[in-house]
């Protein structure tokens, strides 16, 4: 009798569990799926934010030395052509170099590897001395019609 009672309780518990699952199962599954999707989206968003933050920080921080001035008298504000030691890498149009003191020079003509002259019709913003090291901080793409503009107006596309 005791054995039958235990079996009856177990069967009753299984029927109650089955009935509960039949009534609430969809809600439970729906909530579980919502939580899983929420966690996945949160993880993906956090990862994307971290990657974007790293890219932005990297883009705003000066990189390795890109160009070193090779002119004993240096250059003053507005200089459009700078003599440099041979470049170790190619510099595309739109590359902005920052020199000590914050002086900037944006290339409006590309410079090939080993070039000894860099050009900007916009001109040097500030002044630089001999052996000043310019670091690449930004690369922007100029509109094709402004790659070698006849006037001093920079126009960018993103």
C-alpha positions as CSV (number, residue, x, y, z in Angstrom):
1,X,0.0,0.0,0.0
2,X,2.8,2.4,0.9
3,X,4.5,1.6,-2.4
4,X,1.2,2.3,-4.3
5,X,0.9,5.6,-2.4
6,X,4.4,6.7,-3.4
7,X,3.8,5.7,-7.0
8,X,0.5,7.7,-7.0
9,X,2.2,10.8,-5.5
10,X,5.0,10.6,-8.2
11,X,2.4,10.1,-11.0
12,X,0.4,13.0,-9.6
13,X,3.5,15.2,-9.4
14,X,4.4,14.3,-13.0
15,X,0.8,15.1,-14.1
16,X,1.0,18.5,-12.2
17,X,4.4,19.2,-13.7
18,X,3.1,18.4,-17.2
19,X,0.0,20.5,-16.7
20,X,2.2,23.4,-15.4
21,X,4.5,23.1,-18.4
22,X,1.5,23.0,-20.8
23,X,0.1,26.2,-19.2
24,X,3.3,28.1,-18.5
25,X,5.8,26.5,-20.8
26,X,5.5,29.0,-23.6
27,X,5.9,31.9,-21.2
28,X,9.0,30.3,-19.6
29,X,10.5,29.5,-23.1
30,X,9.7,33.1,-24.2
31,X,11.3,34.6,-21.2
32,X,14.4,32.3,-21.5
33,X,14.7,33.3,-25.2
34,X,14.3,37.0,-24.3
35,X,17.0,36.8,-21.6
36,X,19.4,34.9,-24.0
37,X,18.8,37.5,-26.8
38,X,19.2,40.3,-24.3
39,X,22.5,38.9,-23.0
40,X,23.8,38.3,-26.6
41,X,22.9,41.8,-27.7
42,X,24.5,43.3,-24.6
43,X,27.6,41.3,-25.2
44,X,27.8,42.3,-28.9
45,X,27.1,46.0,-28.2
46,X,29.8,46.0,-25.4
47,X,32.3,44.4,-27.8
48,X,31.4,46.9,-30.6
49,X,31.7,49.8,-28.2
50,X,35.1,48.6,-27.0
51,X,36.4,48.1,-30.5
52,X,35.1,51.5,-31.6
53,X,36.7,53.2,-28.6
54,X,40.0,51.5,-29.3
55,X,39.9,52.6,-32.9
56,X,39.0,56.2,-31.9
57,X,41.7,56.4,-29.3
58,X,44.2,54.9,-31.8
59,X,43.2,57.3,-34.5
60,X,43.6,60.3,-32.3
61,X,47.0,59.3,-30.8
62,X,50.1,60.2,-32.8
63,X,51.6,57.1,-34.4
64,X,55.2,56.4,-35.1
65,X,57.5,59.1,-36.5
66,X,56.5,59.5,-40.1
67,X,58.6,62.4,-41.4
68,X,61.7,64.2,-40.0
69,X,62.6,67.7,-41.2
70,X,65.9,67.9,-43.1
71,X,66.4,71.6,-43.5
72,X,69.0,73.5,-41.3
73,X,66.9,76.7,-41.2
74,X,63.6,74.9,-40.6
75,X,60.3,76.2,-42.0
76,X,58.0,79.0,-41.1
77,X,54.2,79.2,-41.1
78,X,52.7,78.7,-44.5
79,X,55.5,76.7,-46.1
80,X,54.0,74.4,-48.8
81,X,56.9,72.1,-49.4
82,X,59.0,70.5,-46.7
83,X,62.3,68.7,-47.2
84,X,62.5,65.6,-45.1
85,X,64.8,62.6,-44.6
86,X,63.7,59.7,-46.9
87,X,60.3,58.5,-45.8
88,X,60.1,54.9,-44.5
89,X,56.5,54.6,-45.8
90,X,54.1,56.0,-48.3
91,X,52.0,58.9,-47.2
92,X,48.6,59.3,-49.0
93,X,46.9,62.5,-49.7
94,X,45.1,63.8,-46.6
95,X,47.7,62.5,-44.1
96,X,48.1,65.1,-41.3
97,X,51.5,65.3,-39.6
98,X,51.8,66.9,-36.2
99,X,55.2,68.2,-35.1
100,X,56.4,69.2,-31.6
101,X,54.5,72.2,-30.3
102,X,51.3,71.1,-32.2
103,X,52.4,72.5,-35.7
104,X,50.5,70.6,-38.4
105,X,51.1,69.8,-42.1
106,X,48.4,68.1,-44.3
107,X,49.6,66.4,-47.5
108,X,47.7,67.4,-50.6
109,X,49.9,65.3,-52.8
110,X,50.9,61.7,-52.1
111,X,54.5,61.0,-51.0
112,X,56.0,57.7,-52.0
113,X,58.3,55.6,-49.8
114,X,61.8,57.1,-49.7
115,X,60.5,60.5,-50.9
116,X,62.5,63.5,-49.5
117,X,59.8,66.2,-50.1
118,X,56.2,66.4,-48.8
119,X,53.8,68.9,-50.3
120,X,50.7,70.8,-49.1
121,X,49.0,73.7,-50.9
122,X,47.3,74.4,-47.6
123,X,50.7,75.0,-46.0
124,X,52.3,74.5,-42.7
125,X,50.3,75.6,-39.7
126,X,53.0,76.8,-37.4
127,X,56.7,76.5,-37.8
128,X,59.2,73.6,-37.5
129,X,62.9,73.4,-36.9
130,X,65.5,71.1,-38.4
131,X,65.2,67.4,-37.3
132,X,61.7,68.0,-36.0
133,X,59.8,64.7,-36.1
134,X,56.3,64.7,-37.5
135,X,53.9,62.0,-36.4
136,X,50.9,60.9,-38.5
137,X,47.7,61.6,-36.6
138,X,44.9,61.5,-39.1
139,X,44.3,60.3,-42.6
140,X,41.4,61.9,-44.4
141,X,40.4,61.4,-48.0
142,X,40.2,64.5,-50.1
143,X,37.5,64.8,-52.8
144,X,39.2,64.0,-56.1
145,X,38.8,67.5,-57.4
146,X,40.7,68.8,-54.4
147,X,43.6,66.4,-54.4
148,X,45.8,69.1,-55.9
149,X,43.6,72.2,-55.3
150,X,44.6,75.6,-56.7
151,X,43.4,77.4,-53.6
152,X,44.0,76.9,-49.9
153,X,40.6,75.3,-48.9
154,X,40.6,71.7,-47.6
155,X,37.5,69.7,-48.4
156,X,37.0,66.2,-47.0
157,X,34.8,63.2,-47.5
158,X,34.2,60.6,-44.8
